[in-house]
């Protein structure tokens, strides 16, 4: 009996070890299988594209519409919008890598390039601004601005002010010397025009639209008129979505998909009033007239795709704005549409 017991002990141990081994293989195999499946599930998700925009900005309108209709996912990416209260916060998010892109002025992109930080510029809007006067002002032309009080939104480097001075100079009018110029924030200058403290106002398009819709301002000139006077195309895009060149180069396919989705978004907004009704809460309008002015202004600023001629005109605009002629933003940093512009 004792002999049989000792003889069976190794056999029992083998059976026990076999069972342990089978359990180990099963658990390991299950884990390996899950490990293989999880990356596949993750790979099925569209890549994210994170953008920073102003909460009160017009880019917020189209990006919200893009997400609402799912045009981002139709194009093969997942849009993530980071809303910020002011422009410096957006630029910090872009510089830190928290987001891949943001909306910026072409002059800012030029300045960063001169400082060794190249960004790719993908056009967003051709709306620069307008020159407004009081409804009853005795100002009918640019020449009538001589001796007047002019408010300039955005400071002395305002694109509109630069263009206005350039066109006026070609007519023999030095506005810096022959007019009284005041620089301030757009809302303050709008109020100054209402109260008669200034005679004319160089301001951003949506502030101009608000004044006109309320009957508190009259449009003297559009910035497109100034571009035309300088022999440049009228609808040059001066605002764009910007991406660091390195990121744009590594993610060109994603960028092309975003550009295609943007095109689809703009076409959708142009085609249906109901889409704008859904966006109205974001627009913060005070009246139906203001709502319609904003809608028309946004659609009027949708730029045509860039080509060699339009890029050359944008470079000419940068020179007019005082950019270093030897260090102009090169053509490679202006986004040109891929052959296929429809989302896949």
Secondary structure by P-SEA (a helix, b strand, c coil): caaaaaaaaaaaaaaaaaaaaaaaaaaaaaaaaaaaaaaaaaaaccbbbbbbbbcccaaaaaaaaaaaacccccccbbbbbbbbccaaaaaaaaaacccccccccaaaaaaaaaacbbbbbbbcccccbbbbcccccccccccccccbbbbbccccccaaaaaaaaaaaaaccccccccbbbbbcaaaaaaaaaacccccccccaaaaaaaaaaccbbbcccaaaaaaaaccccccccccccccaaaaaacaaaaaaaaaaaaaaaaaaaccaaaaaaaccccccccaaaaaaaaaaaaaaccccccaaaaaaaaaaaaaaccccccccccccbbbbccccccc
